[in-house]
Amino acid sequence: MKKNFRLLLVFFTLAVAVTSCNTTYKSQQLAYHSYTINDSLKKDTALISFLAPYKANVNMLMSEVVGHVEIDMEKKIPESELGNFLTDAYLHMAKEKYKTHVDAAIMNYGGIRLHQLLAGDITRGSVFEIMPFDNLLILQKIKGTVLQQFLDHTASLGGWPVAGISMQIKNKKAVHVLIGGNPLDPEKIYTIANSDYVANGGDNSFMLKDIPQLSNGYLMRDAIFDYIKYLKGIGKNIDTKIENRVTNVE
Amino acid sequence: MLNRKRFIQQAAMSAGAMLAGPSIMEAASYFNPLKITILHTNDTHSRLEPFPMDGSRNQGLGGIAARGQLINKIRNEEESVLLLDAGDIFQGTPYFNIYKGEPEIKAMTSLGYDATTIGNHDFDAGMESLATQLTRHANFPMLVCNYDFTGTAMENKTQPYKIFKKQKLKIGVFGIGIEPKGLIPENLFGVMKYLDPVQSANEVADQLKRKEGCDMVICLSHLGNKYKDKNQVSDEVLSKETENIDLIIGGHTHTFLDEPLVYKNKKNNDVIVNQVGFAGIILGRLDFEFSKFSGKKLTKNHNISVSQKTVG
C-alpha cells in the first residue's frame, strides 16, 4: 500500500511538472561534426550541370598562362614573397603610368586574397584570385608625420607589404623607418602609391582619407598583369625574396 | 492484491491525465528528445569549384557539387535540417568578376539554403547588383537587423529575422552585419545606416524568445570571431553582452575552429559560437537535442561532443 502511494505521488509530480506553465524545450545535448569538403566526395550531378556553362566561359577567359613563378610564394606578416611581388609591381607601374617620381608603394595585407602562389605557370585566373577587387592604383602626396601615423597603423596590424620602405615593428609602432634608404623626414612630402580603397580610409586608414588622390583609373590588377609583361620583356620570371623590409623587434 | 495495484495505477494515470490534459501525452518528450540539425557555411567567397589541383594547401577542397551531395545525404537521414550561411558569399574567384554573383545565389537556392546574412564583400558589385541577384535568383532570405537600407537599392530586400518551425520547435534566426565604416568603400554602402549590433541583437533576440516564443534563437553574424582589441565588437562580445541568443554562426575572420566555443551570456546561459573557415572548405554540423523542462530555474549548460569527418 505504501509502495502504491509512492507510485501515485510520482505520477502526480510528473503531471504537475508537465502542466507547469513554464515548460519549454531546452537543448542540453549538442554534437558537433565538421566535414571537410574534399574532392574525393561524391558530387551532385545536377549542380555539376548547373555550373558547366559558367565554368566553360570562366575557363575560356581565365586559363591563359600569363607568366611563370620561380619560387613558392606565401602571404604572411610582417613580410612575405607575395606581398613583396605585389608592392614591387605597384611601385614600378605607378612610376610608369603616372610618369612621376614615386617614393614607395604600400598595400593592405587583407588585399592579398590568395594565401599561396606556387612555383610554376600563373594564369589570368590566378591573378584575379590574388587581386579580385576592382581597386585603382592611385598616388597621394603625404607629409612625413602622416606617413609615420599610417605606418604605425600598419605596424599595429602586424605589418603590411611595402616597396621602397624598410621599417621595424616595436610595440605596435613603426620604428627605424627608411624611405628610399633615408630616414623618414617628418617635414618632407612623400609620393606614395596605394589603392583607392585604403586611401579612402579602408582598413581603418582614416589618416589618409582627406588627402587628395591622383588617379587615372588604372586598376591594380592591371598593374600586376603589366608588371609581369614588363618582367618578361627584360627576360625575367616572377621571383622575389624576403629582404627584411618589415621585421619585428623586441 | 494485484487487481488493487492495477486499480491504483489506473487511478493515478487518470488523475494525472485530468490534471495534465493532453500534455500527459507529451510526457514522452521528456524521454524522446527532439533533434534539430544545423548545417552551416560562411565566407564562401565565390568558391563554386574546388580549389585547383596545383599542389597548394587547399587543393581539391570546397566546391558546391560535393557540398550539395553531402547536404542531400544529411537531409535524407535527418528529419529537421536548417542550412545557414553567415555572409561574404561574393568575391574571390573570377566567377564573381564575370557574373557579379548570379551563379553564387543560384547555387545557394539549389543547395536549399534556409537563410544567410550580408557580409561586407556582398556589397562589392554594388547594392543595385546585389538587390537584382537576390530578387531574381534567391528563394532564401538575407537576414540583417542592424542595417537600415531605407533609401537604397537594398530597401525591402532584407529582413531582420525569420522563424522556422521544425517538428514542435520554433527556431528564430536573425542576422547581424559588421561596421561598414573603414571597411566597405563609402560609395558602395551609401546612405545605409549602421545600427549598434549589441543593442539590435538584444532587441531582436528578446522579441524572438519572449514574444514569439522561440525555443532557440540563432544569430547569423558577420562581425568576426574575436579581436585583440576587446572594444571591437565580435561574436565573443555579442555572446557575452546579450541575453537570448543560443547560437552564433559567425563569419568574416575566416576562423577555423576545432570545436564550437562556449561563452556565458548575461543570464549565465550558454551561447555556442561557431565558424568554419572560408571558401566552403568545411561544412559545419551542429545536432541539438531538445528535451522538455519546466522552465525558468534551469540555467543552460551544454554537453558537447565533437567529431571531425574528412569524408562525408
Chai-1 contact restraints between the chains, C-beta under 6 A:
chainA,res_idxA,chainB,res_idxB,connection_type,confidence,min_distance_angstrom,max_distance_angstrom,comment,restraint_id
A,N4,B,I8,contact,1.0,0.0,6.0,A-B,restraint_1
A,L8,B,A12,contact,1.0,0.0,6.0,A-B,restraint_2
A,F11,B,A12,contact,1.0,0.0,6.0,A-B,restraint_3
A,F11,B,G16,contact,1.0,0.0,6.0,A-B,restraint_4
A,A15,B,G16,contact,1.0,0.0,6.0,A-B,restraint_5
A,A15,B,L19,contact,1.0,0.0,6.0,A-B,restraint_6
A,A15,B,A20,contact,1.0,0.0,6.0,A-B,restraint_7
A,A17,B,S294,contact,1.0,0.0,6.0,A-B,restraint_8
A,V18,B,A20,contact,1.0,0.0,6.0,A-B,restraint_9
A,V18,B,S23,contact,1.0,0.0,6.0,A-B,restraint_10
A,V18,B,A27,contact,1.0,0.0,6.0,A-B,restraint_11
A,T19,B,L19,contact,1.0,0.0,6.0,A-B,restraint_12
A,T19,B,A20,contact,1.0,0.0,6.0,A-B,restraint_13
A,T19,B,S23,contact,1.0,0.0,6.0,A-B,restraint_14
A,S20,B,S294,contact,1.0,0.0,6.0,A-B,restraint_15
A,N22,B,S294,contact,1.0,0.0,6.0,A-B,restraint_16
A,N22,B,G295,contact,1.0,0.0,6.0,A-B,restraint_17
A,N22,B,K296,contact,1.0,0.0,6.0,A-B,restraint_18
A,T23,B,K292,contact,1.0,0.0,6.0,A-B,restraint_19
A,T23,B,S294,contact,1.0,0.0,6.0,A-B,restraint_20
A,T24,B,G295,contact,1.0,0.0,6.0,A-B,restraint_21
A,Y25,B,L169,contact,1.0,0.0,6.0,A-B,restraint_22
A,Y25,B,D215,contact,1.0,0.0,6.0,A-B,restraint_23
A,Y25,B,F290,contact,1.0,0.0,6.0,A-B,restraint_24
A,Y25,B,K292,contact,1.0,0.0,6.0,A-B,restraint_25
A,K26,B,F293,contact,1.0,0.0,6.0,A-B,restraint_26
A,S27,B,F288,contact,1.0,0.0,6.0,A-B,restraint_27
A,S27,B,F290,contact,1.0,0.0,6.0,A-B,restraint_28
A,Q28,B,H302,contact,1.0,0.0,6.0,A-B,restraint_29
A,Q29,B,E289,contact,1.0,0.0,6.0,A-B,restraint_30
A,Q29,B,N303,contact,1.0,0.0,6.0,A-B,restraint_31
A,L30,B,F288,contact,1.0,0.0,6.0,A-B,restraint_32
A,L30,B,H302,contact,1.0,0.0,6.0,A-B,restraint_33
A,L30,B,I304,contact,1.0,0.0,6.0,A-B,restraint_34
A,A31,B,D287,contact,1.0,0.0,6.0,A-B,restraint_35
A,A31,B,S305,contact,1.0,0.0,6.0,A-B,restraint_36
A,Y32,B,E259,contact,1.0,0.0,6.0,A-B,restraint_37
A,Y32,B,P260,contact,1.0,0.0,6.0,A-B,restraint_38
A,Y32,B,L286,contact,1.0,0.0,6.0,A-B,restraint_39
A,Y32,B,V306,contact,1.0,0.0,6.0,A-B,restraint_40
A,H33,B,R285,contact,1.0,0.0,6.0,A-B,restraint_41
A,H33,B,S307,contact,1.0,0.0,6.0,A-B,restraint_42
A,H33,B,K309,contact,1.0,0.0,6.0,A-B,restraint_43
A,S34,B,I282,contact,1.0,0.0,6.0,A-B,restraint_44
A,S34,B,G284,contact,1.0,0.0,6.0,A-B,restraint_45
A,S34,B,Q308,contact,1.0,0.0,6.0,A-B,restraint_46
A,Y35,B,L70,contact,1.0,0.0,6.0,A-B,restraint_47
A,Y35,B,L283,contact,1.0,0.0,6.0,A-B,restraint_48
A,Y35,B,K309,contact,1.0,0.0,6.0,A-B,restraint_49
A,Y35,B,G312,contact,1.0,0.0,6.0,A-B,restraint_50
A,T36,B,I282,contact,1.0,0.0,6.0,A-B,restraint_51
A,T36,B,T310,contact,1.0,0.0,6.0,A-B,restraint_52
A,I37,B,G62,contact,1.0,0.0,6.0,A-B,restraint_53
A,I37,B,A66,contact,1.0,0.0,6.0,A-B,restraint_54
A,I37,B,R67,contact,1.0,0.0,6.0,A-B,restraint_55
A,I37,B,G280,contact,1.0,0.0,6.0,A-B,restraint_56
A,D39,B,P50,contact,1.0,0.0,6.0,A-B,restraint_57
A,D39,B,G60,contact,1.0,0.0,6.0,A-B,restraint_58
A,L41,B,A66,contact,1.0,0.0,6.0,A-B,restraint_59
A,L41,B,G312,contact,1.0,0.0,6.0,A-B,restraint_60
A,K42,B,Q69,contact,1.0,0.0,6.0,A-B,restraint_61
A,K43,B,A65,contact,1.0,0.0,6.0,A-B,restraint_62
A,K43,B,A66,contact,1.0,0.0,6.0,A-B,restraint_63
A,K43,B,Q69,contact,1.0,0.0,6.0,A-B,restraint_64
A,D44,B,A65,contact,1.0,0.0,6.0,A-B,restraint_65
A,D44,B,G68,contact,1.0,0.0,6.0,A-B,restraint_66
A,D44,B,Q69,contact,1.0,0.0,6.0,A-B,restraint_67
A,L47,B,I64,contact,1.0,0.0,6.0,A-B,restraint_68
A,L47,B,A65,contact,1.0,0.0,6.0,A-B,restraint_69
A,L47,B,G68,contact,1.0,0.0,6.0,A-B,restraint_70
A,I48,B,A65,contact,1.0,0.0,6.0,A-B,restraint_71
A,L51,B,L48,contact,1.0,0.0,6.0,A-B,restraint_72
A,Y54,B,P103,contact,1.0,0.0,6.0,A-B,restraint_73
A,V58,B,P94,contact,1.0,0.0,6.0,A-B,restraint_74
A,V58,B,Y95,contact,1.0,0.0,6.0,A-B,restraint_75
A,M62,B,P94,contact,1.0,0.0,6.0,A-B,restraint_76
A,R113,B,G92,contact,1.0,0.0,6.0,A-B,restraint_77
A,Q116,B,S56,contact,1.0,0.0,6.0,A-B,restraint_78
A,Q116,B,R57,contact,1.0,0.0,6.0,A-B,restraint_79
A,L118,B,D54,contact,1.0,0.0,6.0,A-B,restraint_80
A,L118,B,G55,contact,1.0,0.0,6.0,A-B,restraint_81
A,L118,B,S56,contact,1.0,0.0,6.0,A-B,restraint_82
A,G125,B,P94,contact,1.0,0.0,6.0,A-B,restraint_83
A,F128,B,P94,contact,1.0,0.0,6.0,A-B,restraint_84
A,F128,B,N97,contact,1.0,0.0,6.0,A-B,restraint_85
A,P132,B,Q91,contact,1.0,0.0,6.0,A-B,restraint_86
A,P132,B,G92,contact,1.0,0.0,6.0,A-B,restraint_87
A,N200,B,P185,contact,1.0,0.0,6.0,A-B,restraint_88
A,G201,B,G182,contact,1.0,0.0,6.0,A-B,restraint_89
A,N204,B,G182,contact,1.0,0.0,6.0,A-B,restraint_90
